[in-house]
Amino acid sequence: MHWFYLAVAITGEIIGTTALKSSNGFTNMAGSLVAVAGYAVAFYFLALVLKTVPVGVAYAIWSGAGVAIVALIGLVAFGQKLDLAGIIGISLIVAGVIVLNVFSSTTAH
């Protein structure tokens, strides 16, 4: 169940971060409310995950997946460009999350 909770936490973080763009520095009420709600969901479910998954592992997966997916959303939805260094950096983050999940004994399975 903790992997489902982590997926919900990641989704909340992605929604919250993406909504920050439309909040226009918290001057747009709708975007601001979605951002706050997204982060509330993210932190609540991340707290549930931390009951069974070590904090370093949970945070690495949560933030790494969020960074990679938000970068893709920025690319597709907002037309933001990534240079080669950005692509390599995000690829390394994704690789790190995969290594944690596949090879680390500290991850709760």
N, C-alpha and C positions, 0 to 999 in steps of 0.2 A: 504493500500500500504506500510505502514511503516514496517509491518511484513515481507513482501517480501524483502524490502531493508535490513532489519536486517539479513535475511537468506543469502543474497548475501554478506553482510559484514562478516558474520561468515565463509562462504565458502572461501572468499578471505583470511581471517586470517588463516584458516586451510591450504590452499595451500601455503601461504607465510611461515608459520612456518615449514611445512613439507619440503619445498624446502630449508630451511636453513640447514637441515641435508645434503642435496646433494651439497650445495654450498661449503662445506669443508672450513668453515671460510672465505667465500667470495673469495676463490682462484679458484673455478670452475665458469666460466663465465655464463654458462647456468643456473645452479642452483641459482646463485646470481640474475640473471635477473628475473627468475620466482619468487623468494622471494620478490624482490622489487615490481614487478607488483602485486603480491598477496596482499601485504600490501597497495599498492596504492588503489586498488579496495576496500579493507576492510575499510580504513579510509574515502574514498570518500562516500561510502554508509552508514557508521556509522554516518558521518556528516549529511546526509540526514535524517536519523532516528531521530537524536537529535532535529530536528525541531518539532517533535510531542511527542516523548517519553522522560521522564525525564532522565537526564544523568546517574544518579546512577542506574536506572533500566536497561537502554539500555546497559550500560557497564557491569553490572553484568551478563546479559543474553549473551552478546557477548563473554566476556571472559570465563564465565563458560562453555558454550557450546563448545567453542574452546578448552579449557583444556581437557574436557572429550573426545572429538572426536580425538584430537591429541594423547592423551594417548592410545586410541584404535588403532590408526594408527601405533603408535610406537610398540604396542604389536604385531599386525598382520604383518605389512610390514617390520619392522626392528628387530623383535624378542626380543624386550625389555620386561623385566619382571616387573610386579607390585607385591609388597608384600601386605600383608593384610592391613597394614596401608594405603598404596596408594589406594587400592580398596575402603576402607572405606572413605577416604578423597574425592576421586572423586565422590563417591556416594552421599556424603553430598553436594557437589557442585551442582550436578544434582538435588538433592532434593530442594536445595535453589532456583534454577531457576524455578522449577515447582511451588513452593510456591509463588514466585513472580508473575508468570503468572496466577495462578488460584485464589489466595486469596487476592492479593494486589490491593487496589483501586488506587495506584499510577501508575499502568501500563495503558497506553493508549489502550483502546479496541475499 
